[in-house]
Amino acid sequence: MGHIIKTPAGNFRANWRDGSGRQKAKTFPTRRQAASFLAETETAIARGGYVDPHAGRLPFGKYAERWRESRNDELTTKARDASILRTHVLPRWSDVPLHRIDHLAVQTWVTELGTRRSPATVAECFRLLSTVLRSAVRDRLIGTNPCEGVKVPARRRKDTDGHVLSRADLVARLLPAVPDRYRALVALAGGTGLRWGECTGLRWESLDLTRKTVEVVRVAVEVAGTVTSKPYPKSRAGRRTVPVPDFAVELLTAHREVFPAGPRGEVFTNSSAGPLRRTLFRARVWRPSLVRAGLLGNVSRLGHFKWRAAWLDLEGVEWTAEFTTEREAVAHVAKMAPGGLRFHDLRHSYATELVSRGVPVNDVQGVMGHEKPSTTLNLYTHRSDGRDQRIRQAFADDPLTPNDD
């Protein structure tokens, strides 16, 4: 049972024992305040919701480090969260005691961050802050999560989100523009919907070119420039067998004859027979291929040793530059032009085409490796060509007036 005593200084000290029996005390200027606090504390102890008023003095940065080290996440998730904490969250909250972080301070931080970063980045920063503070609540360091009720800026969909490349453009425009060594990689991604890690982690033992199937059983994981192999896909549904279209089978067959497998039988390697790194592939292979295919900016020949590079910036303003070689012009557009098709958009395009051609959603879900059909519909399907005409045709035979019979 707690009690209150008057101190020599004229204040009033509330004394109580916590759930483990340890003596605790807190001083107040009036007896009424001490009595009110003591009553609330004893009620919280009885109900199992007691929080030591001194526990929240721990700085956010120290607790966040303990939280991060305790997580049992994938390597890529750990690296991503560590980067977000280091770059955006800790600079603001590292030295702030947990109990000093309030709702208004968090809302102010989110609003200010939204003036400098994209809504998607703000959402990730807020997610991490809220997750750490939610853990602090469970550890009884603070009573409530100050992030509850904070308004985060909504992500606005951009015109560049979710590009869809038609199968015709994939085969006739993009693939011829990709260097020989990586053409089968792009064909496989565009013809099966496999993710980047599923493609680059693929080994020949999982490919059956006779039956025209690929078995997804492992993925390549890249963290801080180091690529490792993980012997299982993203989820249980990710372990699957996917049919391979003829154009991809043809290119994979040619690839096997020309380019040797990696040390563990990897299908795709770099020019040094090492693992492919996503950032280097994007800069050196993918975006220049988009330029050569006419899918990003424009490069035209003006004369002997004279090439013109043109591209639009985010405001729609055209920029141009001249170079003595086509290679320099292509590299410049690839570097300077914003947006453009992403490698992952091949996966978007694959699912969209399957749905638009009438393949049942549950079948699309299976080859995409999704656990829920809603994921397939929400993330990877967009308006397809001819939609309006098909909708009109669905009502074409309906009479204008009901039949009296």
C-alpha positions in Angstrom: 0.0 0.0 0.0 1.4 3.4 -1.0 1.7 6.4 1.3 2.5 10.1 1.2 5.0 12.0 3.4 5.8 15.7 3.6 9.5 16.5 2.8 11.6 19.0 4.7 11.4 21.3 1.7 7.6 21.4 2.0 6.8 19.1 -1.0 4.9 15.8 -0.8 6.5 12.6 -1.8 4.3 9.7 -3.0 5.9 6.3 -2.1 4.8 2.9 -3.6 6.2 -0.5 -4.7 6.1 -1.6 -8.3 5.0 -5.0 -9.6 8.3 -6.5 -8.6 8.3 -5.1 -5.1 10.9 -2.4 -5.7 10.4 0.9 -3.7 9.5 3.9 -5.9 8.9 7.5 -5.1 8.0 10.8 -6.8 7.7 14.3 -5.4 4.8 16.8 -6.0 4.2 20.4 -4.9 0.8 19.5 -3.3 -0.7 16.6 -1.3 -3.6 16.5 -3.7 -1.4 15.9 -6.7 0.6 13.2 -4.9 -2.6 11.5 -3.8 -4.1 11.6 -7.3 -0.9 10.2 -8.8 -0.6 7.5 -6.2 -4.2 6.4 -6.7 -3.7 6.1 -10.5 -0.4 4.2 -10.0 -1.9 1.6 -7.6 -4.8 1.1 -10.0 -2.4 0.6 -12.9 -0.4 -1.9 -10.9 -3.6 -3.9 -10.0 -4.7 -4.0 -13.6 -1.2 -4.9 -15.0 -0.8 -1.6 -16.9 1.8 0.0 -14.7 4.6 2.0 -16.3 7.5 3.3 -14.2 7.5 7.1 -14.6 11.3 7.1 -14.6 11.7 4.4 -17.3 10.9 6.8 -20.2 14.1 8.8 -19.5 16.0 6.4 -21.8 17.0 8.3 -25.0 15.2 7.2 -28.1 18.5 6.5 -30.0 19.7 4.0 -27.4 16.4 2.2 -27.3 16.1 2.2 -31.1 19.5 0.5 -31.3 18.4 -2.3 -28.9 15.2 -2.7 -30.9 17.0 -3.0 -34.2 19.5 -5.5 -32.9 16.6 -7.7 -31.5 14.8 -7.9 -34.8 14.7 -11.2 -36.7 14.2 -9.7 -40.2 15.5 -10.5 -43.6 18.8 -9.0 -44.5 17.3 -6.6 -47.0 14.7 -5.4 -44.4 17.4 -4.9 -41.8 19.6 -2.9 -44.2 16.6 -0.7 -45.3 15.4 0.0 -41.8 18.9 0.8 -40.6 19.4 3.3 -43.4 16.0 5.0 -42.7 16.8 5.3 -39.0 20.3 6.6 -39.6 19.3 9.1 -42.3 15.9 10.4 -41.3 14.7 9.3 -37.8 17.8 9.5 -35.5 18.9 13.0 -36.5 15.7 14.3 -34.9 14.9 11.9 -32.1 18.2 10.2 -31.1 18.8 12.3 -27.9 15.2 12.8 -26.9 14.0 10.8 -23.9 11.2 8.4 -24.8 8.7 10.1 -22.4 9.5 13.5 -23.9 8.2 12.5 -27.4 4.6 13.7 -27.6 1.9 13.6 -30.3 2.3 17.3 -31.4 6.1 16.9 -31.7 5.7 13.9 -34.0 3.0 15.6 -36.1 5.2 18.6 -36.5 8.2 16.4 -37.6 6.1 14.5 -40.1 4.7 17.8 -41.6 8.2 19.3 -41.9 9.6 16.2 -43.3 6.9 16.2 -46.0 8.2 19.5 -47.3 11.6 17.9 -48.1 10.8 14.2 -48.9 8.3 12.3 -50.9 5.1 11.0 -49.3 6.5 7.4 -49.6 9.7 8.3 -47.7 7.7 10.2 -45.0 5.5 7.1 -44.6 8.5 4.8 -44.1 10.1 7.2 -41.6 6.9 7.5 -39.6 6.4 3.7 -39.8 9.8 3.1 -38.2 9.3 5.7 -35.5 5.9 4.4 -34.6 7.1 0.8 -34.5 10.0 1.6 -32.1 7.7 3.5 -29.8 5.0 0.8 -29.9 7.7 -1.6 -28.7 8.6 0.8 -25.9 4.9 0.7 -24.8 5.1 -3.1 -24.7 8.3 -2.9 -22.7 6.5 -0.6 -20.2 8.8 2.3 -20.8 6.0 4.7 -21.9 2.3 4.5 -21.3 1.0 5.3 -24.8 2.4 5.6 -28.4 2.5 9.3 -29.3 2.3 8.3 -33.0 -1.4 7.3 -32.7 -3.6 9.7 -34.7 -0.7 11.4 -36.5 -1.7 12.3 -40.1 0.8 11.2 -42.7 0.7 12.8 -46.2 -1.0 10.5 -48.7 1.0 9.2 -51.6 -0.2 10.6 -54.9 0.0 8.2 -57.8 2.3 9.6 -60.6 2.0 9.1 -64.3 5.3 7.3 -64.2 4.1 4.7 -61.7 3.4 1.2 -63.0 4.4 1.5 -66.6 3.0 -1.2 -68.8 5.0 -2.5 -71.7 3.1 -4.5 -74.3 4.3 -7.9 -75.3 4.8 -6.6 -78.9 7.1 -3.8 -77.7 9.0 -6.1 -75.4 9.8 -8.5 -78.3 10.2 -6.1 -81.1 11.7 -3.0 -79.4 13.2 -3.7 -76.0 14.9 -7.1 -76.4 16.8 -6.2 -79.6 18.2 -3.1 -77.8 19.5 -5.2 -74.8 23.1 -6.4 -75.0 23.5 -10.1 -75.9 24.7 -11.1 -72.4 21.5 -9.8 -70.7 18.9 -10.3 -73.4 17.7 -13.7 -72.0 17.4 -12.1 -68.5 15.0 -9.4 -69.8 13.1 -12.0 -71.8 12.7 -14.3 -68.8 11.5 -11.4 -66.6 9.1 -10.1 -69.3 7.8 -13.6 -70.2 7.4 -15.1 -66.7 6.9 -12.1 -64.3 9.8 -13.3 -62.1 11.2 -10.7 -59.7 14.8 -9.4 -60.1 16.1 -11.5 -57.3 14.3 -14.6 -58.6 15.9 -14.1 -62.1 19.4 -13.4 -60.9 19.3 -16.2 -58.3 18.2 -18.7 -60.9 20.3 -21.8 -61.6 20.2 -24.0 -64.6 19.0 -27.0 -62.6 15.7 -25.1 -62.1 15.1 -24.5 -65.8 13.6 -27.1 -68.1 13.8 -25.8 -71.6 12.3 -29.0 -73.0 9.1 -28.7 -70.9 9.4 -24.9 -71.1 9.1 -24.3 -67.3 11.1 -22.5 -64.6 11.0 -23.5 -61.0 11.4 -20.7 -58.5 13.1 -22.1 -55.4 15.7 -19.5 -54.5 16.5 -15.8 -54.8 19.5 -13.6 -54.9 19.7 -10.9 -52.2 21.8 -7.8 -52.4 22.7 -5.8 -49.4 25.3 -3.0 -49.4 26.7 -4.2 -52.7 27.1 -7.8 -51.6 25.0 -10.4 -53.3 24.1 -13.7 -51.5 21.8 -16.5 -52.4 18.7 -17.3 -50.2 17.4 -20.9 -50.7 13.7 -19.9 -50.5 11.5 -17.2 -52.2 9.9 -14.2 -50.7 6.9 -16.1 -49.3 5.5 -19.7 -49.2 3.5 -18.9 -52.3 6.7 -17.7 -54.0 7.9 -21.3 -54.4 6.2 -22.1 -57.7 6.6 -23.4 -61.3 6.0 -20.9 -64.1 5.6 -21.6 -67.9 8.2 -20.0 -70.1 7.1 -18.6 -73.5 8.7 -19.6 -76.7 10.6 -16.4 -77.3 12.2 -16.6 -73.9 13.1 -20.3 -74.4 14.8 -19.5 -77.6 16.9 -16.7 -76.0 17.7 -18.9 -73.0 18.9 -21.7 -75.2 21.2 -19.3 -77.1 22.4 -17.9 -73.8 23.4 -21.3 -72.5 25.5 -22.0 -75.6 27.4 -18.7 -75.5 27.7 -17.6 -71.8 29.1 -20.0 -69.2 27.2 -20.7 -66.0 28.3 -19.2 -62.7 30.2 -21.2 -60.1 27.0 -22.6 -58.6 25.3 -23.0 -61.9 23.8 -19.5 -62.0 22.2 -18.7 -65.3 23.0 -15.0 -65.3 26.3 -13.5 -64.4 28.3 -10.3 -65.2 31.2 -10.2 -67.6 33.5 -11.4 -64.8 31.3 -14.4 -64.1 30.3 -12.8 -60.8 26.8 -12.0 -59.5 24.7 -9.2 -61.0 24.3 -6.1 -58.9 21.0 -4.3 -59.4 22.2 -0.7 -59.3 25.1 -1.3 -61.8 22.7 -3.2 -64.1 20.2 -0.4 -64.0 22.8 2.3 -64.9 25.0 0.4 -67.3 22.5 -2.0 -69.1 18.9 -1.3 -68.4 18.5 2.4 -68.9 20.8 2.6 -72.0 18.7 -0.2 -73.5 15.5 1.8 -72.9 17.1 4.8 -74.8 18.2 2.6 -77.7 14.7 1.1 -77.8 13.1 4.5 -78.0 11.4 4.1 -74.7 13.3 6.8 -72.9 14.3 10.1 -74.5 15.6 10.2 -78.0 19.0 9.9 -79.8 19.3 10.9 -83.4 22.1 11.2 -85.9 22.8 14.7 -87.2 25.8 14.0 -89.3 29.3 12.5 -89.4 30.5 12.2 -85.8 27.5 14.2 -84.6 24.6 12.8 -82.5 21.8 14.7 -80.8 20.5 13.6 -77.4 17.0 14.8 -76.3 14.9 14.2 -73.2 12.1 15.8 -71.1 12.5 16.9 -67.5 9.9 16.5 -64.8 8.2 19.7 -65.9 7.9 18.6 -69.5 10.7 20.9 -70.7 12.9 19.4 -73.5 16.6 19.4 -73.1 19.2 18.6 -75.8 22.9 18.0 -76.1 25.2 17.0 -78.9 28.0 14.3 -78.9 30.5 12.8 -81.3 29.4 9.2 -80.7 26.0 7.4 -80.3 27.3 5.7 -77.2 27.9 9.0 -75.4 24.5 10.3 -76.4 22.7 7.2 -75.2 24.6 7.3 -71.9 23.8 10.9 -71.3 20.1 10.5 -71.9 20.1 7.4 -69.6 21.7 9.5 -66.9 19.7 12.7 -67.3 16.2 11.6 -68.3 13.9 11.1 -65.2 11.5 8.2 -64.8 11.3 5.6 -67.4 10.4 1.9 -67.4 11.7 0.0 -64.3 12.9 -3.6 -64.5 10.1 -4.4 -62.0 7.6 -3.0 -64.5 8.2 -6.1 -66.6 6.4 -7.9 -63.8 3.5 -5.4 -63.9 3.2 -5.8 -67.6 3.2 -9.6 -67.4 0.3 -9.8 -64.9 -1.6 -7.0 -66.7 -1.4 -8.9 -70.0 -2.5 -12.2 -68.5 -5.6 -10.6 -66.9 -6.5 -8.6 -70.0 -6.3 -11.8 -72.1 -8.8 -13.5 -69.8 -6.6 -15.7 -67.7 -8.4 -16.4 -64.4 -7.1 -14.3 -61.5 -6.4 -17.4 -59.4 -4.1 -18.7 -62.1 -2.3 -15.3 -62.4 -2.0 -15.3 -58.6 -0.3 -18.7 -58.8 2.4 -17.8 -61.4 3.0 -14.4 -59.7 3.7 -16.0 -56.3 1.1 -14.0 -54.4 -0.6 -15.3 -51.3 -3.8 -13.4 -52.0 -5.6 -12.7 -55.3 -6.3 -9.1 -54.1 -2.6 -8.4 -54.3 -2.6 -9.5 -57.9 -5.6 -7.2 -58.7 -4.5 -4.2 -56.7 -0.8 -4.0 -57.5 -0.2 -5.5 -60.9 -3.2 -4.9 -63.1 -4.1 -1.7 -64.8 -6.4 -0.5 -67.6 -5.8 -2.6 -70.7 -6.3 -1.7 -74.3 -9.8 -2.2 -75.7 -11.4 -2.1 -72.2 -14.1 0.5 -73.2 -15.1 -1.4 -76.4 -15.4 -4.7 -74.5 -17.6 -3.1 -71.9 -19.9 -1.6 -74.6 -20.1 -5.0 -76.3 -21.2 -6.6 -73.1 -24.4 -4.6 -73.3 -24.7 -4.6 -77.1 -27.5 -7.1 -77.4 -29.7 -5.8 -74.5 -33.0 -4.3 -75.7 -33.8 -0.7 -75.0 -37.1 -1.6 -73.4 -38.1 -4.6 -71.3 -39.9 -7.5 -72.9 -43.7 -7.4 -72.1 -43.8 -11.2 -72.1 
